[in-house]
Amino acid sequence: MDIKEIQNLIKFVAKSGATEVKLEMDDFKITIKTTTEGNESTTTYVQQMPMQAAPQMIAPQVVSPAVLETVSAPASDDNAKYITVKSPIIGTFYRKPAPDKPMFVEVGTTINKGDILCVIEAMKLFNEIESEISGKIIKILVDDSSPVEFDQPLFLVDPS
C-alpha cells in the first residue's frame, strides 16, 4: 500500500462518519481515528508488522466513555498498589532475547533496578527495556511478539 492509497483511505474514512477503523495486512497495520464532535481531527498510525501476521480487517467500533469508565474502574482498584512498567517506544514486544533463549522474566520473578525485562524491536533495532524499580513481577500484560504502542502498560510490579 503506497502513500496515495493511504491518503485516499483516510479521506474515505473521514467522509464515512466512522470514528475508528483498523486495517491489518501482511506487513503493516493502519489505525485511523476521527472525531465528529465539532473538532475535525484525524489521527493515523501506520506500523510495520512481523511477517507471520495474518491479514485481517477489524470493523469500526463505537464505545461510549461511560462503558470505558465502568470497565476500567474495578481493575484500577485492584492494581493501585502495583507499579506499571510502560513501553517507552512503539515497536514489537519480545519476552526473550532470541527464539532459543529463555524468557527475561516470568510472573513471580524478583527483579532489581537495571534488570532487563524485555526487548522491543523498532525499525530493525532491538531495544532492551530495563527495570527502573526493584520488586516482583505480578502480571505480564502483553503477549510475546505483539505490537506495542508508546506508553502502553507491559508489566505490573509489586515494589514491596
C-alpha positions as CSV (number, residue, x, y, z in Angstrom):
1,M,0.0,0.0,0.0
2,D,1.6,3.3,-1.1
3,I,1.1,6.8,0.4
4,K,-1.6,7.8,-2.2
5,E,-3.7,4.8,-1.2
6,I,-3.3,5.6,2.5
7,Q,-4.3,9.2,1.9
8,N,-7.4,8.1,-0.1
9,L,-8.3,5.7,2.7
10,I,-8.0,8.5,5.3
11,K,-10.3,10.7,3.2
12,F,-12.8,7.9,2.7
13,V,-12.9,7.2,6.4
14,A,-13.3,10.8,7.3
15,K,-16.3,11.2,4.9
16,S,-17.9,7.9,6.0
17,G,-18.5,9.1,9.6
18,A,-16.8,6.2,11.2
19,T,-14.9,7.1,14.4
20,E,-12.2,4.4,14.2
21,V,-11.0,1.9,11.5
22,K,-8.2,-0.6,11.9
23,L,-6.7,-2.4,8.9
24,E,-4.1,-5.1,9.2
25,M,-2.3,-6.6,6.2
26,D,0.6,-9.0,5.9
27,D,3.3,-6.4,6.6
28,F,1.7,-3.4,8.1
29,K,-1.1,-2.1,10.4
30,I,-3.1,1.1,9.9
31,T,-5.4,2.7,12.6
32,I,-7.4,5.7,11.6
33,K,-9.4,7.6,14.3
34,T,-11.6,10.6,13.6
35,T,-13.8,12.8,15.8
36,T,-17.1,14.3,14.7
37,E,-18.0,16.5,17.7
38,G,-17.1,19.9,16.2
39,N,-13.4,19.4,16.0
40,E,-12.2,17.8,12.8
41,S,-9.1,16.0,13.8
42,T,-7.8,12.8,12.2
43,T,-5.2,10.5,13.7
44,T,-3.5,7.9,11.6
45,Y,-1.0,5.3,12.8
46,V,1.0,3.1,10.3
47,Q,3.1,0.4,11.9
48,Q,5.2,-2.3,10.3
49,M,4.1,-5.8,11.4
50,P,6.1,-9.1,11.7
51,M,5.9,-11.2,8.5
52,Q,4.0,-14.0,10.2
53,A,0.9,-11.8,10.9
54,A,-2.2,-13.0,9.1
55,P,-4.2,-10.4,7.2
56,Q,-7.5,-9.3,8.8
57,M,-9.9,-6.4,8.8
58,I,-11.4,-5.2,12.1
59,A,-14.7,-3.4,11.8
60,P,-15.2,0.0,13.3
61,Q,-16.4,0.0,16.8
62,V,-18.0,2.8,18.9
63,V,-17.7,2.6,22.7
64,S,-19.2,5.2,24.9
65,P,-17.0,6.8,27.6
66,A,-19.3,5.6,30.4
67,V,-18.7,2.0,29.4
68,L,-15.0,2.5,29.4
69,E,-15.1,4.0,32.9
70,T,-17.2,1.1,34.2
71,V,-14.9,-1.5,32.8
72,S,-11.6,0.1,33.8
73,A,-12.6,1.3,37.4
74,P,-12.6,-2.1,39.1
75,A,-9.2,-3.1,37.5
76,S,-7.5,0.1,38.7
77,D,-8.6,-0.5,42.3
78,D,-7.1,-4.0,42.4
79,N,-3.9,-2.8,40.7
80,A,-3.5,0.5,42.6
81,K,-0.8,-0.9,44.9
82,Y,1.3,-2.1,41.9
83,I,3.6,-0.1,39.7
84,T,3.0,-0.3,35.9
85,V,6.0,-0.6,33.6
86,K,5.1,1.1,30.3
87,S,6.6,0.9,26.9
88,P,9.0,3.8,26.1
89,I,8.7,3.3,22.4
90,I,6.5,1.9,19.6
91,G,7.6,-1.5,18.3
92,T,7.3,-5.3,18.7
93,F,7.4,-6.7,22.2
94,Y,9.6,-9.8,22.8
95,R,9.9,-11.6,26.1
96,K,13.2,-13.3,25.2
97,P,16.4,-12.3,23.5
98,A,16.3,-15.0,20.9
99,P,13.8,-17.8,19.9
100,D,16.1,-20.4,21.5
101,K,16.8,-18.5,24.7
102,P,14.8,-18.4,28.0
103,M,12.3,-15.6,28.9
104,F,13.8,-12.5,30.5
105,V,11.2,-12.6,33.3
106,E,8.1,-14.6,34.3
107,V,5.3,-13.9,36.7
108,G,6.7,-14.2,40.2
109,T,10.3,-13.3,39.2
110,T,12.0,-10.9,41.6
111,I,13.7,-8.0,39.7
112,N,16.2,-5.4,40.6
113,K,16.7,-1.9,39.2
114,G,18.6,-2.3,35.9
115,D,17.4,-5.8,35.1
116,I,16.3,-6.4,31.5
117,L,12.6,-7.1,31.4
118,C,12.0,-7.4,27.6
119,V,13.2,-6.3,24.2
120,I,11.2,-4.0,21.9
121,E,12.1,-4.1,18.2
122,A,11.7,-0.7,16.5
123,M,12.9,-0.1,12.9
124,K,15.0,-3.3,13.0
125,L,16.8,-2.2,16.2
126,F,16.3,-4.3,19.3
127,N,16.0,-2.1,22.4
128,E,16.5,-3.7,25.8
129,I,13.9,-2.4,28.3
130,E,15.5,-2.2,31.8
131,S,13.6,-2.0,35.1
132,E,13.6,1.3,36.8
133,I,12.4,-0.2,40.1
134,S,13.0,-3.3,42.2
135,G,10.2,-5.7,43.1
136,K,8.3,-8.8,41.9
137,I,6.6,-9.3,38.5
138,I,2.8,-9.7,39.3
139,K,1.4,-9.7,35.8
140,I,2.7,-9.6,32.2
141,L,0.2,-7.5,30.2
142,V,1.4,-8.1,26.6
143,D,1.8,-11.3,24.6
144,D,5.2,-12.2,23.1
145,S,5.8,-10.9,19.6
146,S,2.9,-8.4,19.9
147,P,3.0,-4.8,18.6
148,V,3.0,-2.2,21.4
149,E,2.3,1.5,21.4
150,F,4.2,4.3,23.3
151,D,3.2,4.3,27.0
152,Q,1.3,1.0,26.7
153,P,1.4,-1.0,30.0
154,L,3.7,-4.0,29.8
155,F,4.2,-5.3,33.3
156,L,2.7,-4.9,36.8
157,V,5.4,-4.9,39.5
158,D,4.8,-5.2,43.3
159,P,7.5,-2.9,44.8
160,S,7.2,-4.3,48.3
